[in-house]
């Protein structure tokens, strides 16, 4: 409606030979309506807006016209196509039209022919009803971008993806889980597959990762969020399934790194249960050595820390992705996963 007493409630654009105006005398409902401008023969007065319709539905509105019958018309357009037209002395009534989801331009126009005026020589519009509509430039933020889980076979865990609408209008979204080839993933289930967010609101998508029936090894999937204009946002999920997680069969020998994933640098921490000649290296997912961090050094029993700055042996930063750190200490070997983004 036009109950603000102006055209600020929606993104109206006024044009033609005279702007539409707010009318407080002739209304369908409430205190105000919109009336076409005062124009001459062969002139037009229109108001239009671009709106992003989120779901298929109907647009309806009330209209009245007082004009020369069969010649001067109040017309309604969707995306430039004439959809409705009224002329003569027509009292207030409502009309409705189907409209699909997507961005549309809606236009109401009073148009005169080359001669003769009759009645009030104008048209009125009031009480416009739209399907759910929202941001024509959706702005979703989400976190995290990467999920890493290491589980013992048969165990399960929960992870949460936070979706926030930082735009100025409503957003509708859908969520799916696939592997990197687009196939269905059964070891991840989501608590919801679709939703809607008003401006400034947030949703939490909870994923359940269940390793029941999975063999030992590495698994990769992606949680894909798609908004109503087909913008895509992805959270990568890396899962390692093992008999033992983070500790090998030699008690007292273990390794880990933090932060993981990381962008700047990470610290690889490990504990030796006895002094040993040790080697620590970073490898890519093809098994090629990327960076040698410890090269056959005699290390004492106890805790040790080594920093990796995401550079290779040539000093160049590596590409984002999945890497492995391998620690060899005496007869013990430990391999862990590490993500660079």
N, C-alpha and C positions, 0 to 999 in steps of 0.2 A: 504494500500500500504506500501511500504518500503522506503518512501521518507525521513525518518529521517536518512537514510544511515546506519541504524543498526536494531537491533531486539527489541528496547525498546518501540515501540509504542503499543505493545500488550504483554501479559504475555507469551511470547514464551519460550518453553523448547526445547533445541537442543540435539540430541542424536544419538546413533548408533556408527558406526565405524569411522565416520568423521562428523563434524558439517556442517550444511548448512552455506552458506556465502552470502554476499550482492554482487550483480553483477551490474556494471554500463555500461556494453557493450550490453547485451541482455535484452531488456525490452519490456513490453507490453504497458505501459503507464508511463509517467513521466521519472525520471532519474535513478531509481533503481528497481531491482527485487531481488528475493531470488533464489539461485541455490544450488542444493544438493552438498554435499561434495565429495571429491575425494576418491573413495573406490575401493577395489579390488573384485575379484570373491567371491561369497557367503557372501558378506557384504551388509550392509544397511546404509543409512543416512536419518535421519528424523528430522522434526520440528513439534511440536504440541503445542496446547494451550487448556486450560480449560476455557470455557466461559459460562456465564449464559444468555441464550436467553430468552427475556421477553415475546415475542408473537410468535405464529406459523408463519412460513414464509419460505423463501428460502435463502440458502447460495450459492453464485456464486463466481467464481474466474477464472482467466486466467492461462493457463498452456501451457508449451512447453516441448518436450522431444526429445532427440537425443540418441538413444540406439540401441542395438541389437534387431531386431524385434522378437517378440514372446517369448523373454526370459528375457530381463532386462526391468523393469517396473517402471514408476512413478505412485504411488498409492495414493488414498485418502480414509481416514477412518473416520467414525463418531462413536464414542464410541466403537472402536475396530472392527467394522464391515466394510469390504471393500465395498466402495461405487462407486469408479471409478478407472480405470486403463488405462494407455497409454504407448505405446512402439513404437519402430522404429523411423522414422524421421517424427515427427508431428510438424507443425508450431504452432504459438500462436493461441489459440481458447479459448472460454469461456464455462464452464459447470456450471450447477446449480442443486441443490438438495433440496428437502423439508427437513425442520428441525422443530422440535416441541419446544415449550417453555420448559425451564428447563436448568439444568447444563449439558453441553456436552463437550467431549474431541474431538477436531478436529486434525487430523494428516495427514501430507503429507510426503510420504516416497519414496525414490528411492532405489530399491532393485535389486541386481544382482544375476544371477544364478551362477553355479559352474565353467563356462568357457566362453571365448570369450568376447571381447569388440568391440564396434562399434560406430562410430560417435563421438560425444563429451562425450558420456558415462555419462549423467547427465540429470536432469530435472529442470525446472524453474517454479516458481509460482509468480503471481503478481495480483494486483487489486482485492483483496478479499472483497466481499460485504456480510454483515450479516444483519439479521433482528435486530430491536432494542435489544441491549444487555446491561447488567448492572451488579450490584454488586452481586457476588455469596455469599456474607455474608451481607445481607441488614442491615443497621443500621438506624432505624427510631426512633426519639424521638417525643413525643407528649405531649400536655398539654391542659386543665387540666386533671387529672385523675378522678376527681369527679366534677359534676355540681349539684348544689342545687338551686331549685327555689320554691318560695312560692307565689302563685297567687290567686287572687280572681276569682271565677268561671266566665268563659266567657272572661277572659283576655288572653293576649299572651305576649311572650318575645322572645328575640334572645340570643343565646349563640354561642360562637366560639371555635372550636377545632383547634389548630395549629399543623400541621404535618411538621417535618423537617427531611431532609435526611442528616445525619452526616457521611455517609459512603463515599466510594471512587468511586462508580459507580452509574448508574441510578437505580431507583426503580419505580416499578409500583404497585399501591395499589387499593383496593376496600373498600367501606364503606357501612355498613348496620346498621339498628336500629332494635332491638328486645327487648322483655321483657326477664326476667331471664330464661324463659322456651323456648326461641327461637321463640316465636310467633311475628307476625308483630305488630308494635306499630303505631297507627294512630295519636297520639297527638304530635309526633315529625316528622318533615320533614327536609330533608337535601338539600342544594343547589347544591350538586354534590355527585355522588355515586362512582366515580372512578377518578383516576388521575395518573400522572407520575411526578417524581422529579429527576432532575439531582443532582449530588453531590453538597452539600452546599445550596440547594434551599429549599423553604418553601411554603406550601399551607395552606389556611385557609378554614375550612369547617364550614359553618354557619348553625346552627340548629334553626328552628322555633318551639317553644313550644306553643301550642294553647289549652287552656282548654275548648273551646266551646264544650258543650255536655258532659263534664265530671262531675261526681258527686263529692261531697265533699269527701276527703280522701287522701290517700297517694298512689303514683304511682312510680314504679321503672322501668327503662329501661337501656339499654347499647348501646353505639355507638361503633361498632367494626370495627377496621381498620385491613385489611389483606394484607400483602405484597406478592410479586410474588413467594416467597418460603413458603407461608402459615404461616409465623409468625403472631401472633395475638396480637393486642394492644387494650385495652378496656378503655373507659371513662364511668363511671357509672353516671346515671342521676336520681336524686331524686326530685320528684315533690309533693308538698302539695297543694291541692286545698281547699280553704276555702271561707266562706262568707266574713269574715274579716281576714286580714293578719297581725298578730303580735300585734293586739290590741283587747281586749275584749269589751263587751258592756258597761263596767264601765269606763267612760272617765277618763283618767289620769293613768290607770293601764296598764302597758305593760312590756314586757321582750324581750331580744335578747342576742345573744352571738357572740363573735368575738375573734379570727378567727374561721370560720366554713366553711369547714372542718379544722381539726387541727391534728397535730402529737404530739406536746409537751404539751401545755396547752392552755386553752381557758378561757375567762372571760365572765361570765354570768352577764349581767346588767339588772336591773329592777327598775321601778319607782312605788312608793306607793303613792296613792292620800290621804292617811290618815294613821296614826300609826296603826300597826296591828301585831298580833302574826303570824309569818310566818315560813313556812317550804319549803325547796328547796331540791329536790332529783334528782338523775340520775337513769333512768330505761332502761332496755334492751327492745328489740322489742317484748318480751313475757310478759312485764309488771312487771318483777322482779326488786326489788330495787338493784341497783349497788353501789351507793354511796350517803350517806346522807350528804349534804353540810350545810344546816341550819336546825336545829331541834327545831321548836316551839319557836323561839326567838322573843322577842318584838322589832320590828324594827320601826324606826321613819318614818315619812312622807318624801318623797323625793327619791333621786337616791341612789342605792346600787350596789355594785359589788362583785362577788364571783368568785374565780378562781378554776377551776377543772383541775387537772393534768393527767387525763385519768387513774386514779387508782381507784380500788374498795374499799370497806370497809375494806378489808384485807391488803390493801397497794400494791396489785399486779396490774400491768398494764392490762387494759382490751384489748380484741381483737379488731382489726379494724372492723368497721361496723357502723350501724345506731343505735343511742340511743335517748332518750327523756329526757328533763329536765322538771320537773313539779314544779311550784311555787304555793303554797297555801298561801294566805294572807287574813286573815279574811274570808269573804264570797267569795272572788275572787279566781279563779283557772286559771292558764295559762299553756299550754303544748307546748313546742317547740322541734324542731328536731335538732340533733347534730350529726356530722359525725366524727369518729376517723379513721385515716389511718396510 
